[in-house]
């Protein structure tokens, strides 16, 4: 993981911990909905929080395709560099 992705991952992990119903370690392959018990409404709130934090906008089709922490970090990295 490059330094930018590491920083993004660390921030995302902290946000996810605040939203998670389970206290489990946050890893890149962790499934946001299934493993952290984050429902679609909470995921929407999470995406909005991240958009504000990074001043980015997720296309709807991309936001709905995010399933793991790693895919979320990839999307943030890609949109931040666009």
GIURCOR-V181713 format. One record per pair of residues at least 6 apart in sequence whose ideal C-beta (glycine too) atoms are under 6 Angstrom apart, sorted by sequence separation. I is the first residue (numbers start at 1). J is the second residue. D is the distance in Angstrom with one decimal. If there is no record, write none. Layout:
# GIURCOR-V181713
i=I j=J d=D
i=I j=J d=D
This chain:
# GIURCOR-V181713
i=32 j=38 d=5.4
i=51 j=57 d=5.8
i=66 j=72 d=5.0
i=66 j=75 d=6.0
i=16 j=26 d=5.5
i=47 j=58 d=5.7
i=13 j=26 d=3.9
i=62 j=75 d=5.9
i=22 j=37 d=5.9
i=20 j=36 d=4.2
i=21 j=37 d=4.2
i=47 j=63 d=5.3
i=19 j=38 d=5.7
i=54 j=76 d=5.8
i=19 j=42 d=5.7
i=56 j=79 d=4.1
i=56 j=80 d=5.9
i=54 j=80 d=5.5
i=19 j=46 d=5.7
i=31 j=67 d=5.8
i=31 j=68 d=5.6
i=29 j=68 d=5.7
i=30 j=69 d=4.9
i=28 j=69 d=5.4
i=28 j=70 d=3.5
i=26 j=69 d=6.0
i=12 j=72 d=5.9
i=12 j=73 d=5.8
i=9 j=73 d=5.1
i=8 j=73 d=5.1
i=5 j=73 d=6.0
i=8 j=76 d=5.2
i=8 j=77 d=5.8
i=5 j=77 d=5.5
